Amino acid sequence: MKDLTKLEQKQLRHLKQERKERLRLEREEEREKELSAEIEDVSLRESMIRQITKNVSQLVVVGSFGAPPLAWDTLDRLLILAELEELEALVCLNKIDLLKNRGEAERVARVYRKLNYPVVLASAATGEGFSELRLKMEQKHSVVVGECGVGKTALLRALDPAYEQKRTRRDLNLTGSDGMSCSCTIYDYKLAHATEVMEVNGINLHEHVPLPQAEAHRYFPDFGEPSRECMAEGCLHIDEKDCGVMQAVAEGTIAKPRYASYVKIVATLR
């Protein structure tokens, strides 16, 4: 092969460069298609709540006093889940009969009522609060959630002593936002007045709340006004200087257990 002239060498280099650039663009285009497919797959994946039932309208979040003690972070995670799912949320604080000081239950209820969450103080042992609970569940399709031991089944049994005979059981495998599969048991039950109830057992839904760390504060409406006083851009309200939220906690504007709950939740998020 004859030696290439300088012009031919230049043209060859140009052609090689063009081919390399074309290959690079093709690889980028393929990668974009793969990412787009992954994003579409995640967006089309149903949330755990929707995998359980398509027509749920209300999340009944059950907490308890005594055994187990009230877990503020679990309560708040489930309320965030209700917000993400665009569901009504009803807070039911059970086992108030175990409290020596009734004022403790009232203080917790006051925190959430100020945030416009309906709160029912109840006792499956004494029946207190059940007429109100029944009224708030009427003509709705509710999913009852809460930690193991808070008394979900006892509450439903108190609403109707024949609950366990009338309910039907489903065993499901749910897929989380991370793609992992979880098994659980669902009990379906129909009350009078077009009231449908579902009890979720075997899975802690509060551990499966898909939420970026930086967005957690948006689901704490009591942080809204104080956060305007934060000096740090993108303040997480954890250890930044001149944080309006932490100042509000110190002044008592934001309940300390509520803030402690927020800190625990943020620590577990990415």
Disulfide bonds with the S-S distance in Angstrom:
none
